[in-house]
Structures are given as structure tokens and as C-alpha cells.
Amino acid sequence: MTEGSAVPLALDEMYSPAVAAALREFGYDVVAVAERTDLRAMADAEIFAWAVSQRRWLVTENVKDFRPLLLQAIQSDAPAVGILFTSSRSFPRSRKNPGPLIGALHAWLGAGPPEAPIVEDWLTAGDL
């Protein structure tokens, strides 16, 4: 997959808009919840529904809330969106050093998401 042709992403609210901006410079279609006032006001279920409607993979650390939403969508045969989970242990959220997260997302986007029917993946430091 070439740069710019990867699946679109939505970065959950815990991620800085600077991460989305850096990925857009590589040609990727990335939206950060934190950069849009209409999205910041939404509950997790609404963010999930928005990501599905936009056909965007959702990047989040919030496994506790988003994994049940994903499983519920799969079990009800509702359209689902892929979720790319991360952890603050692997990628500490730091405005001073977002480089490791940007690098790993760039590598993941360049490789492309897992093949269907897989709709869940984990971003790891090994993706750098």
C-alpha cells in the first residue's frame, strides 16, 4: 500500500491534534477528535458510530469502552469499523515527544490494516 492510499483514521480524544497533522503531512487521511469541537462533545458510542459512518479505523487506548462497542456491532451484524488499540505504556502520551507514536502509526498505515474479517489490531512499539 502506498502512502496516502491507506485506510482513513480517527484518533480518539487522548491524542494530540499534532499527531494527526504529522500523519497528514505523509499524505494520510487522519482526523483527531481533539481538533474538532463537534467530535469532542460526543460520547464514546457516538464517536464509534461517527467512525463507522466515515469508514475510519479508530485509534484509541480506551479498550474498556470501545471493545464492547465493537463486539456488540459484530454480534448484531451492524456495520463495524476497525479499531487500532494502543497503550500509554508502549506509547506514552507526551506533547514533547509524539515521534514514536507517529512513527508506529505511519508504519501501520503503510503496511495497511489486517485483512477482513479482522476488525481489531494492536499498535506496538515493534511497529516502528
N, C-alpha and C positions, 0 to 999 in steps of 0.2 A: 504494500500500500504506500503510495507516495504522500508526502506532506501535503496537507490541505484537502486530501480526499478521505480522511479518517472520519469516523463517526462523530457527530457533534456531542459536546459535553456540557453539563451544567454542574458547577461547583457549588456545593452546599455552603450555607452561611458562615461556617467556621473558616473558610478560605478567603484570603485577601484578594480583592479585585486585581492586584498586581500579578497574581499567578495567571489569571485569565488573560490579562493584557500581554504577558510574555508569551503565552501559547498562541495568541492571535498573531503575534509577530512572526511565528513559524508558519502561519497560514491556516491554523486550525480554527474551527467554529466553536468557541468556548464562551459561555456566559457564567458570570459569578452572581449568585443570589445577592451577595453583599453590595453589588454595584447597581442593583435595580430596586427602587423603593416599592414597586408593585410586588416583587417577589419576597422582599424582606418581611412583609406583613403577613405572609402565608404560613399556615401550619404545615407540619411535615406531610400529612396526607395530601394537602393542596400542592405542595412542591412536587411530590411524586406524580400526581395527576398532570401537572403542568409539564413535567419532563416527558411523560408518556405522550402527551398531546404534541409535543415538539420533537418527539423521537430522539431524545437526547439521553445518553448514558449519564447517570447521576453519580458524582464523586462525593463521598461522604465518609466520615468517621462514625456516624451515628447508626451502627449496626442494630442496636436495641430497638429503634423506632422504624427504620426503613426496611430491614429484612422481613418483619412480619407483613408489611405492606406489599412487598414483592411476592412473598409466598401466597398471600391472600389473592393477589391478582392472578398468579399462575393457577391456583386451585379453582378459581371461578372462571377460568378461560378468558378472563378480561385481557385486553392488550397490556403488555408489560414492557417495561423499559429495563435496560441493563443497569446494574448498579456496580460501581467500582468502589470497593471499600478500601480505606486506608486506616492507619493508626497513628496517633500522635507519638507513639514510641518509635516507629520507623521513620516518621516524618514530623519532627517537632515543628509546631506552628510558630514561625518566627518571621516577623516582618524584616528583620535584618538579614536573614539567610533563607529565602524561599527556593534557592537554587536546586537543592536535592529533590524537592517535590516537583518543580518544573521539569527537571531532567528526567525523572521517572515517568511523569505524565507524557512528556514528549516521546520517550522510548515506547511507552504503551500505545500511544496513538499511532506511532509509526509502524508498529507491528500489527495493529488492528485488534479489535475485541475478539474474544473467544468465539468459535463457531457456534451457531444456533444448534441446539436449543438452549445453550448455556446463557444465562442472563445475569450471572453474578461472577465477579472476579475480585481478586485482591491485588492491590498495588504493593509491591515490596521493594526494599532497598536494592534487591538484586535486579530490578528493572532499569537501574541507572545505566 
